[in-house]
Amino acid sequence: MGGDSLDDQVIVLTGAAAGIGRSVTRAFVAEGARVVAVDVSTDVDSLATEYGDRVVPVVADVSRWEGNIAAAAAALDTWGRIDVFVGNAAITDSATALEEIDGDRLTGAFHEVFGVNVLAPLLGVRACLDALVASRGSVVLTGSFASTHAGGGGSLYTASKHAVHGLIRQLAYELAPDVRVNGVAPGVAPTRLKGTSALGQTTADSVLDGTQRALPLQEIAPVSAYDGIFTLLASRRYSAAMTGTLVTADSGLSVRGIAKPGGRVPAIGHEHTEVPAPRA
Ligand SMILES: NC(=O)c1ccc[n+]([C@@H]2O[C@H](COP(=O)([O-])OP(=O)(O)OC[C@H]3O[C@@H](n4cnc5c(N)ncnc54)[C@H](O)[C@@H]3O)[C@@H](O)[C@H]2O)c1
């Protein structure tokens, strides 16, 4: 990429310090956008060194109203407008099964996961709303395979990502015709999501042993694999007719087979055929 599909749009993006959000920030700047890059981690500050005055970092906790107000204010004070809000920050429950969670920790874990994964995008949209209506802008929320399927997380993460799907649909309805609202649903990306402190978790690898072979496409796509979808949904020019849509990019997980993950994947015990080389 490296075009002008986001020509000077002002974008507020949460969860920008690492993983998918950091990669999308780079892609947005390459497409001509100016980005307020928000994260609870101070690692977000290095984006200003990388991208100069095209990126304004904001260190804030987006599960709190004040953090979202600070992000919206940074965009309005610096550039006077907001065209897109991207709610991407999230934490995981490390795929912990309900029966493995002590009952007295469940409430705390629930509030942590839903605070970042569900409340934060609501707060972010609310904080940016007047500016988004004024610019006839759009919202992009990061969902997940877990927005539509079981087994992509524990019950807290899966319920939270299903809720993100609900937000996309409800907000697309409520904000039409002024603001488009869409989402991206990755399957597996090579990142380390933070866990909940209520369950004593630090971070968890998103890619587990055996994950690659379980995917119909047989490869873990890089974090940059989602850049184009976020860019498409943020672009007035290229997604003017899209709202209420969750775009799935799950390496085929939704069409996985029973005997083998993909029709041309060798059956277990017959792996004489090489797994295809990664796509360039
Ligand atoms: N990695 C995967 O396999 C995968 C799959 C499906 C969906 N997703 C989704 O992709 C999105 C990005 O996750 P990622 O995989 O790049 O993980 P990541 O941990 O690399 O990125 C998430 C970022 O959000 C930030 N964050 C967490 N809590 C925050 C808070 N309260 N306030 C501000 N920032 C906060 C983190 O510091 C981190 O920089 C998430 O919504 C995640 O649910 C990831």
The ligand as a MOL file (V3000), in Angstrom:
LIG
                    3D

  0  0  0     0  0            999 V3000
M  V30 BEGIN CTAB
M  V30 COUNTS 44 48 0 0 0
M  V30 BEGIN ATOM
M  V30 1 N -4.4210 -11.7700 17.8930 0
M  V30 2 C -5.4690 -12.4640 17.4840 0
M  V30 3 O -5.3600 -13.6770 17.1950 0
M  V30 4 C -6.8190 -11.7980 17.3500 0
M  V30 5 C -7.8680 -12.5340 16.7870 0
M  V30 6 C -9.1090 -11.9370 16.6620 0
M  V30 7 C -9.2930 -10.6440 17.0770 0
M  V30 8 N -8.2720 -9.9430 17.6360 0 CHG=1
M  V30 9 C -8.5260 -8.5840 18.0680 0
M  V30 10 O -7.5710 -7.7140 17.4930 0
M  V30 11 C -7.4910 -6.5330 18.2980 0
M  V30 12 C -6.0390 -6.1590 18.5040 0
M  V30 13 O -5.4300 -7.1570 19.3080 0
M  V30 14 P -3.9640 -7.7060 19.0160 0
M  V30 15 O -4.0970 -9.1450 18.7580 0
M  V30 16 O -3.2610 -6.8300 18.0500 0 CHG=-1
M  V30 17 O -3.3350 -7.6040 20.4960 0
M  V30 18 P -2.2680 -6.5960 21.1360 0
M  V30 19 O -2.2700 -6.9040 22.5950 0
M  V30 20 O -1.0010 -6.6490 20.4020 0
M  V30 21 O -2.9640 -5.1650 20.9030 0
M  V30 22 C -3.9560 -4.6760 21.7410 0
M  V30 23 C -3.5310 -3.3210 22.2740 0
M  V30 24 O -4.6110 -2.8210 23.0940 0
M  V30 25 C -4.0140 -2.1490 24.1890 0
M  V30 26 N -4.9510 -2.0490 25.3130 0
M  V30 27 C -5.3910 -3.0520 26.1060 0
M  V30 28 N -6.1900 -2.5550 27.0750 0
M  V30 29 C -6.2400 -1.2100 26.8840 0
M  V30 30 C -6.8790 -0.1550 27.5690 0
M  V30 31 N -7.6450 -0.3710 28.6730 0
M  V30 32 N -6.7220 1.1060 27.1120 0
M  V30 33 C -5.9530 1.3410 26.0220 0
M  V30 34 N -5.2990 0.3780 25.3320 0
M  V30 35 C -5.4510 -0.8870 25.7630 0
M  V30 36 C -2.8000 -2.9950 24.5340 0
M  V30 37 O -1.8520 -2.2730 25.3110 0
M  V30 38 C -2.2940 -3.3740 23.1590 0
M  V30 39 O -1.3110 -2.4510 22.6800 0
M  V30 40 C -8.2730 -6.8500 19.5740 0
M  V30 41 O -9.5660 -6.2690 19.4930 0
M  V30 42 C -8.3700 -8.3490 19.5620 0
M  V30 43 O -9.4900 -8.8330 20.2930 0
M  V30 44 C -7.0240 -10.4970 17.7770 0
M  V30 END ATOM
M  V30 BEGIN BOND
M  V30 1 1 1 2
M  V30 2 2 2 3
M  V30 3 1 2 4
M  V30 4 1 4 5
M  V30 5 2 4 44
M  V30 6 2 5 6
M  V30 7 1 6 7
M  V30 8 2 7 8
M  V30 9 1 8 9
M  V30 10 1 8 44
M  V30 11 1 9 10
M  V30 12 1 9 42
M  V30 13 1 10 11
M  V30 14 1 11 12
M  V30 15 1 11 40
M  V30 16 1 12 13
M  V30 17 1 13 14
M  V30 18 2 14 15
M  V30 19 1 14 16
M  V30 20 1 14 17
M  V30 21 1 17 18
M  V30 22 2 18 19
M  V30 23 1 18 20
M  V30 24 1 18 21
M  V30 25 1 21 22
M  V30 26 1 22 23
M  V30 27 1 23 24
M  V30 28 1 23 38
M  V30 29 1 24 25
M  V30 30 1 25 26
M  V30 31 1 25 36
M  V30 32 1 26 27
M  V30 33 1 26 35
M  V30 34 2 27 28
M  V30 35 1 28 29
M  V30 36 1 29 30
M  V30 37 2 29 35
M  V30 38 1 30 31
M  V30 39 2 30 32
M  V30 40 1 32 33
M  V30 41 2 33 34
M  V30 42 1 34 35
M  V30 43 1 36 37
M  V30 44 1 36 38
M  V30 45 1 38 39
M  V30 46 1 40 41
M  V30 47 1 40 42
M  V30 48 1 42 43
M  V30 END BOND
M  V30 END CTAB
M  END
